[in-house]
Amino acid sequence: MMVHRLSQRIDDVLALAPAGRAIQFDGDWVTWEQIGTLAQRISDVVGTARAGIMLRNRPVHVAALLGVLRGGGTVVVINPSRGDDRTRSDVEALNLPIIIGSSEDLAALAPDTAATTVAVDGFDEPPTLHRGNASDDAGRPGVAVWMLTSGTTGPPKRVDLTYDMLARSVMGPDSDHDSAPTDLRRGVAIVNSPLVHVGGVFRVLLCVAEARPFVLLPKFELKQWADAVREHRPRAVSLVPAALRMVLHSDLTREDLDGIRVVTSGTAPLSADDADAFTEKFGIPVLTSYAATEFGGGVAGWTLKDHQRFWQHKRGSVGRANPGAQLRVVDDNGEPVPPGQQGLLEVIPAQLAGRSGWMQTTDLARIDEDGFVWILGRADQAIIRGGFKVMPDDVKNALESHPAVAGASVVGRPDPRLGETPVALVQLRPGMSAEPDELLNYLQKRLARYEIPGELVITDAIPRTASGKPDLTAVRSHFAQS
């Protein structure tokens, strides 16, 4: 079996400087040899099969991810923080031959699985293997990561991120001829995006492809991030809009961020005012971008050269198409519209070289005569909370599973830090009672934290249209008035 160039790059980098520093976590460094040894053990178990990984931002989980990829298998991303009930349901429905995670997560979320389980809790001991009785798995040939997303092309689904897509994303469009590094990079990157998100997978694989050591944060936390910035003085950092706003409104100074020359920001819209305020406070330009899981990476963004030349006239844009990518805006009939006119955005990503046909997004956009793209809003009803997509029906269905709830309606409310937060209007069943805090607590094990409504109001009756559907305009008006 031919080894994919991405798998080969992982192998090459892991063997480059075994004693060298690879990942700093909680103040301690893990070496490339430690990562490589665990990755080899994972590869030996998984082979080319599908392997679910209950991913948390921990070095052992990075090693598990790399282990599956170096062996040509498929990583099936499992988010252990989506709520226990839903995660168990996901695991059951996936019918996976192999599941990898911490001992604690495996015991709680996959207690009765027929899969072979691999517990990874540290580097000092080999992973704990329990052979299951799952049937042989044909795998998903060519697919590196099977990621759950509710991205821009439709309802929630799993998306195939192929080895070719990821190689082009992290090694460049000419990845077939890209040579492996011969030395470790001197600079240290900071990875604070969750590994269950395409951004986290991309950042980790980019660091590995470049042979660059990195700090891995369990999540974005201002003090930990600032400490890492002061210690390592990275020239570039990536911040989702919610994190960028936290930095902007903190007590951090120009001196704290002195080493940074540029900030990149994506996953959710960032206002031009916030970008300008950040630059004014810290003297650092903010380069926004546009990407989606389905694209396998970015398709548009600002370069520093473009920012210096055009920002004042094009502020609020997400930049221009990346090399090799094609973008266009179409009307309701699928016909391209003239420059500057609003419509639905369609994309052919560079990562999908050779693809025939356009990928239709659910984003409203316009593209001017110079090729700069503005994202104007969502064509669907999704709520983007700090870079995470919240589907109102998921929250509504979870609420309506409570025995006291007759109906619920969920909408997004603007939030200065997170972009939007979900809020819920709830109607109780006759003769039943429940307090808002009780309902919010009920959701804790059924939804991810970012899906929990920021406000929940109990009402006598949910406003509805003539067809009996919730009147979303009236619901939004209720929260705007409150």
N, C-alpha and C positions, 0 to 999 in steps of 0.2 A: 504494500500500500504506500502510495506516494505521500510524503509529509508535506503539509501545507506550509507556505512561507511564513505565516503567522506563528504556527507551532514551532517551526525551526528558529524563528527569531527569539521566541521565549526560551528555547533550549540554549541558544547561543549566549543570551544575556545572563541566564542563571549560572552558566559555567565560566563567565568572563573573569570574575574576581570573587571566588567563593567566600573569602573572609571579609569582603567589603561590606559596608553598611548598606542595607536595602530599605528597611521600613522602620521609622521611629514611631513608637506607639506608647503613650503614657510615660514618656520620658526615656524609655529604653529602646535600644536598637536591635533589630533582627537582621541577621546576615543573609546574603544571597544563598549561601550553602544551606542554611536552615530552611529557607523558602523552597529551594530546589529539592531537598531531601523529602520534605512532605509532599511536594507536587509530584515527585516520582512515585511515591506510595499511592497517591490518589490515582495517577495514570494507570498503574498496574491493576487496580481494582475496576476502574471504569471502562478502560479501552475506548471503543467508539460508540458506546451506548449513551442513552440519555441519563443524566444525573441531576436530580434536583438538589439544589444547595439552598439551605435556609441562611441567606446571606445577612450578616451583620458586619459593620466596619471593624473588623479585627484582622490582624496579620494572618492568622491561620486560615481564615476564609479567603483571603487573597491567594494563599498557597493552594487552596482547594480549587479555586477558579482557574488558576494557571495550570494546575495538574490535569483538569479535564481538557483544557484547550491544547496543551502540549501533546496529549494523546489522541487528539482528533475526535473527541466526544462532543456532546452537546450539553451545555449548562442550561438547566431549566431553573429559572430564577423563582425562588419562593420567598415571599416577604413574611417573616415571622412576626412582624409588627402590625399586620392588617386586622388583627382581632383573632382570638383563638378559634372561635367557631368557624369563621370563614377560611382560615388557614387549614384547619383539619379537612374541611370540605374540599378545598383546592387539592390537597395532597391525595385524598381519596379519588377524586375525579381524574387526576393525572395518570394514575396507575403506573407509577415509575418503577423501574427495576432497581434503582439505587437512589438513596437519599443521604445527603451529607449535611451535618450540622453539629452544633454543640450537643453534649449529652443532655443538657437541660431542655433544649428545644426539641430534640428527638423524643424525649420522654413525654413532653407535654403535647406536642403537635402531631406526632406520628406514632402513637402508642400501639396500634394494632395493624401496622402496615405489613404487607407481604414482601416489601422491598428489602434488599440488602441495605443495612444502615451502616454509616461510617461516622463515628463520633470523633470530631477534631476539637480538642480542648487546649492544646499547647504543643510546643516543639520538643519538649523533653522526652515525651513518650510517643510511641507509634500510635496512629489512630486506632480506635477500637472498632473492630469489624464484627458485625452480626449478620451471617448469611440468611437471607430470606428465601421464599419460595416463589418469587415472581417469575413469570414466564420470560423467555428470551426476548431481548429487545432489538428491533431492527434499527433503532436510532433514527436520526434525522440527517442523512448524509449531506455534508456541506454546510450544515447549520452550526454555528459556534455557540450562539446564545439564543434561547427561546424565551423571550421576555414578555411578561404581562404588561400591557399598556392600554390606556384608554386614549390613545393619541389622536392626531388630527384627522384621521381618515374614516372615523366611524365609531361604533360602540366598542366597549372594552373587548380586547382579544389578545391572543399571544402573537407576537411578531417574530419572524425569523430574521435574526441578524447573522448573515452568513460569514464564513471565514474571509471571503473575498471583500465583503463590505467593510469589516473591521480592519482588515489589512490596509485597505485604501484610506480609511479614516485615520489610522495611527502611524502608518508608514508612508503615506503620500499616494497620489494617484498613480505613480510609477513604481508601486511597491514590488513588482516583479523583478526590478533591477536595483532595488534599494539594498545597499550593503549594510551588514550588521556593524554596530559600534565596536571599536577595538579597545576602548577604555571607558570606565564609568564617568558619567558627567560629574562635574564638580558641584554645580548648584543643586539645592534640595527643593523639591516642589512640595506643595501642600495639597492634600486630597481631603476635602470635607464633604463631597457629595456622597450620598448613600449608594452602596454597591447594588442595591435593588433597583436603582435608577440607571438608565443608559449613561447619564453623565458620570456616575461613579465608575462604571465599567470602562468607559472611554478614558477617563483620567488615569486609572491604574494601568491600562494597556499602553497608553501613550508613554507613561513613565518607564515601563518595562521595555518598550520598543526603543526608547532613547537611552536605555541603561542609566536612568536617573533615579537616585534615591529619593524617597519622599516621606513626609510626615503623614500619617493616617489618623484623622480625627474620628472618634465615634459618631459625631454629628457636628454641625456648626455650633460652636459655643464661643462667644466673643473673647473671653479671657484666654482660652486655650489657643485660639487662632492667633490672637495678637502676640502671645508668647512665642509661638512658632515663627511668626513673621520677624519678631525682634531677633530671635536666635539665628535664623537661617538667611534672612534678607533676600527672599526670592525676587527676581526681577519682574515676574508676572504672577498674578493670582487670579483665580476664577471665583466669582461671587454671584450666586443667584440674587435676584432683586431684593428678596427679604433680608438676606444676609448683608447685602450692600447697604441697605437702609439702617440696619443695626450698627454697622461700622460708622456710617455717616452721622448718626445721632448719638454716638458714644463720646466719651471723653478722650479718645485717642487723638494724637496730634500728628503733624507732618513728620516729626522726628520718629514716632513709633513706626511709621510706614516708610521710612526713609529709603529703604532699598528697592521699593516697588517702582517700576517704570510704567506699568500699564495694568489695568484691571479689565478682564473680560467678563461679560455678563450675558446669560441666556436663560432658557427654560420657561421664562414668563416675561411679559412686557415690563420694561423699565421706563419710567417717564423721563423725558428730556430734562425736566427740572431737577430730578434727583441726580441724574448723570452730571449736570452742570454744577450742582451744589457740591457733589463729591469732588469734582475737579477743583472747584474754588477752595474747598477746605484743605485738600491734601496735595494739590498740584499734580494729580495723576489723571490722565485721560481714561475714560471708560469706553471700551469698545463693545457694543452690543452685537448680538448675533441671533440667528434664527435656525432652529434645528428641530428634529422630531425623532422619536425612536424608529419610526418606519423608514426614515431616511438613512439610518445607520450613522448619523453624525450631522454636522452642520451643512447648510446649503447656501447661507448668506451671512455676511458679517462685515464689520468695519475693519479696515487695515489702519495702522497708525498713519501711513501716508495720506490715505483718504480723509481720516479724521482731522489732520492738520490743515488740509486744503478745503474740505467741504462742510465740516460739522456745523458751522454757524448758519449755513444756508439749507442744510438738510437735517437739522436736529430732529430727533424723534424717529428717524429711519433706523432700520436694523442693518443698514449697509447694502452692499451689492452682492450679486451672485458669486459664490466661491468658484475658483478655477474648475472648469469642467461641468459645473452645475448649470441647469437651465430653469428659469422661472418665468411664468406668465400669469396674467390675470384674465379670467374669462367671465362672460355674462351668464345669465340663467340658462341659456341655450348651449353653453359650452364654447361660444365663439370668443376669440381674443378681443379685448377692448383696447382703445387707444391709450397712450401714455397718460398717466395722471388720473385715469378713471377707475372708480372702485369696482371690485368684483371678487370672485372666488379665486384664491391662489392655487395654481397647479405647479408641480415641480418634477424635474428629472434630476435626481442627485448624481454627483460625480461618483459617489460610492457604488452606484448601480450602473456602472459603465456597460453599455450594450443593451440596456433595457429599452424596450419599445413601448411607447405610450407614456402619457403623463400621469402622475400621481395626483389625485384631487385631494386637497386638504379641506378642512372646515373653517379656514381662516379667511376673513375678508381682508383685502389688501389693495394697495395701488402701487404701481411702479412708474417712476417719472422717466423723462426722456434720457436721463443720464444713467438709468439702471438702478437707482436707489429704491429700496422697498420699504413701504410703511405697512405694518400690521395694524388693522383698524378695529379688530374685535373678533369674537368667535361667532361663527355661523350657527353653532349649536348652543346649548344652554349650560355647557360645562363651566364650573367655577375653578379658577386657577388660584390656589392658595399657596403663596410662597414657592411657586414652581411645581407644586403637586396638583394634579387634576382631580377634582372632586365631581363625581357624577351625582346630581341631585336625586335621581331615582334610587341609587344605592342607599342614601341616607333616609329617604322617604320609606323605602321598603323595610329598613331596619327599625325605624320608629313604629311602623304599622304592624310589626311583629309583636309589639308589646300588647298584652291583653287589654289594657285600658284605652288604647288609641284607636279611634275610629278612622282617622285620616290625617295626613300631614302634607305640607307643601314646603319645599326647600328652594331657596334662591340665594344668589350671591349678593353680598353687601360690600361696597368699596371699603378698603382698609388701607390706611396710609403706610403701613409697614409690609403687609403681606400681599397687597394688591386687591384681594377679595377674601372674604370669609363666608362660609355657609351660615345661614340663619334659617330657623324652622318655625313655622306656624302649625300648631297641633290642635286637633279637635278630639275630645275624649268621647268615649262611648257613654250613652245615657246611664246614669246611676253609678258610673265608675269615677274614680278620683286618682290623680297622680300629680306630683309636684314637678316642676321643670328639672330640679336637681336629680330627682329619681330617674327621670327619663334619660338625662345625660349620662348618669352612672350606668344605666342599662346599655347604652351604646358602647361603653368602653371596651367590651370584649367582642363586639360585633363589627366595629369599624376601626380604621387606623386613626391615630390621634389627629391628623390633619383633616379628617372628615367630620370630626365632632363639631356640631354647630357652635358658633361663637355666642349665639343667643337663641333661646328657645322660649316661645310664648304660647301659652294655652289660650285658645279662643273658643267662643261659643259655636262659631261656624266658620269654616274656611270659605272665602269668597270663590264663587265658581262662575264659569261662563255658561252660556245657554246649553252647551253640549254636555255639561256636567263636569268638565275638567277644571282644575284649580285655575283661577284667574291670576296669573303670575304678575301682571301689572298691578293689580290691587294688593297682592301680597308684598311686593316691593314697596309700594306706597305706604303700607302699614309700618314697615320697618324704617322707612325714611322719616315718617312723622314721629316715630318713637325715639 
